[in-house]
């Protein structure tokens, strides 16, 4: 064998060895890709694996600026309830009425703000990925009635995604607090609405949960309204309100006798029928990922309820983020009475 042939054979063997080495490395490194540059193998990172929704999410509620007495449109995120022993913002006469005061950033940890090293991931528009948010301005918010008034620590946020403006309840954002981004997790809002006109029957799956009432037209009319969401695996959330209206010969709807009933129902994955969720409240949205529905969110009078879909009969985790005013208490009743719309 000549010198030239020997060198050619050796170069071929080196190339084959290099290819085998690259193939072996690629099998051992499923989270990356290999490329060759000038004969050397380089690792190229691929997209991070989907984490999905957290099993026990640390959910953080929002409230609108106008609801606490601040001007302008936008949102504040709940941070903590300030203990009375640390509340130096509202003393004496000021403690007996609603108010808002700025809080120095250096004081927020002492007042109960969570660890700033754990990021907030905000869910804004429906079915959109969450984005990271950073608190920028802090407020002490005094709210509630004479019987139940507290001071809350809230913050304005710098957010990297679009949020719906304050308005209807389903547009209210929520956030989760955790170290890593919950990629693959999304918030679905109510997108399956149905209204029962006079004489239209309720869905059979809901009939078992509705109280029986004698109601015959034309003197009595039963109205119903349902809104919620569905998933491909047949899981669903239904927020149902039913009103019975008795005219008793009176023309003014505000003079009609009205009885109202509301319930929040969940048809869990694999279930044949829905079941009521404890604590109820108005349906705010649901967290879901590639595995399906994971968490149902509802709220009522300053309390956010976090329902575990895998434990539909368990009491939800409840997070208090505000104290209702007298007006809130007066208008909290859900009814389909036409008088309310006059």
FENGI-V176288 format. One record per residue. N is the residue number from 1. PSI is psi as a letter, one per 40 degrees, with the letter a starting at -180 (* if undefined). Layout:
<<N | PSI> <N | PSI>>
This chain:
<<1 | h> <2 | i> <3 | d> <4 | d> <5 | d> <6 | d> <7 | d> <8 | d> <9 | d> <10 | d> <11 | d> <12 | d> <13 | d> <14 | d> <15 | d> <16 | d> <17 | d> <18 | d> <19 | d> <20 | d> <21 | d> <22 | d> <23 | d> <24 | d> <25 | d> <26 | d> <27 | d> <28 | e> <29 | g> <30 | e> <31 | e> <32 | i> <33 | i> <34 | i> <35 | i> <36 | h> <37 | h> <38 | f> <39 | e> <40 | h> <41 | h> <42 | i> <43 | h> <44 | h> <45 | h> <46 | i> <47 | i> <48 | i> <49 | i> <50 | h> <51 | d> <52 | a> <53 | i> <54 | i> <55 | d> <56 | g> <57 | h> <58 | g> <59 | i> <60 | h> <61 | i> <62 | i> <63 | i> <64 | i> <65 | d> <66 | d> <67 | d> <68 | e> <69 | e> <70 | i> <71 | i> <72 | i> <73 | h> <74 | a> <75 | i> <76 | i> <77 | h> <78 | h> <79 | d> <80 | i> <81 | h> <82 | h> <83 | i> <84 | d> <85 | d> <86 | e> <87 | g> <88 | e> <89 | d> <90 | h> <91 | i> <92 | b> <93 | d> <94 | d> <95 | e> <96 | e> <97 | i> <98 | i> <99 | i> <100 | h> <101 | i> <102 | i> <103 | h> <104 | h> <105 | d> <106 | e> <107 | e> <108 | d> <109 | d> <110 | d> <111 | e> <112 | e> <113 | i> <114 | i> <115 | h> <116 | e> <117 | e> <118 | h> <119 | i> <120 | h> <121 | h> <122 | h> <123 | h> <124 | c> <125 | i> <126 | h> <127 | f> <128 | i> <129 | i> <130 | i> <131 | i> <132 | i> <133 | i> <134 | h> <135 | h> <136 | d> <137 | h> <138 | i> <139 | i> <140 | h> <141 | h> <142 | h> <143 | i> <144 | a> <145 | i> <146 | d> <147 | d> <148 | g> <149 | h> <150 | i> <151 | h> <152 | i> <153 | h> <154 | i> <155 | i> <156 | i> <157 | i> <158 | h> <159 | h> <160 | e> <161 | i> <162 | h> <163 | i> <164 | i> <165 | i> <166 | i> <167 | b> <168 | i> <169 | d> <170 | e> <171 | e> <172 | h> <173 | i> <174 | i> <175 | i> <176 | i> <177 | h> <178 | i> <179 | d> <180 | i> <181 | h> <182 | g> <183 | h> <184 | e> <185 | h> <186 | i> <187 | h> <188 | h> <189 | i> <190 | h> <191 | e> <192 | g> <193 | i> <194 | h> <195 | h> <196 | h> <197 | i> <198 | h> <199 | e> <200 | h> <201 | i> <202 | i> <203 | i> <204 | d> <205 | e> <206 | e> <207 | d> <208 | e> <209 | e> <210 | h> <211 | i> <212 | h> <213 | h> <214 | h> <215 | h> <216 | h> <217 | i> <218 | e> <219 | d> <220 | h> <221 | h> <222 | h> <223 | i> <224 | i> <225 | h> <226 | h> <227 | i> <228 | a> <229 | i> <230 | i> <231 | i> <232 | d> <233 | e> <234 | e> <235 | i> <236 | i> <237 | h> <238 | h> <239 | h> <240 | h> <241 | h> <242 | h> <243 | h> <244 | h> <245 | h> <246 | h> <247 | d> <248 | f> <249 | e> <250 | h> <251 | d> <252 | h> <253 | d> <254 | e> <255 | e> <256 | i> <257 | h> <258 | h> <259 | h> <260 | i> <261 | h> <262 | i> <263 | i> <264 | h> <265 | i> <266 | h> <267 | h> <268 | i> <269 | h> <270 | e> <271 | i> <272 | d> <273 | i> <274 | i> <275 | i> <276 | i> <277 | h> <278 | i> <279 | d> <280 | b> <281 | i> <282 | h> <283 | h> <284 | d> <285 | a> <286 | h> <287 | h> <288 | i> <289 | a> <290 | e> <291 | e> <292 | a> <293 | h> <294 | d> <295 | h> <296 | h> <297 | h> <298 | i> <299 | i> <300 | h> <301 | f> <302 | e> <303 | h> <304 | h> <305 | h> <306 | h> <307 | h> <308 | h> <309 | d> <310 | e> <311 | g> <312 | d> <313 | e> <314 | i> <315 | i> <316 | i> <317 | h> <318 | h> <319 | h> <320 | h> <321 | e> <322 | i> <323 | h> <324 | i> <325 | i> <326 | d> <327 | d> <328 | d> <329 | d> <330 | d> <331 | e> <332 | d> <333 | h> <334 | h> <335 | i> <336 | e> <337 | h> <338 | d> <339 | d> <340 | d> <341 | e> <342 | *>>
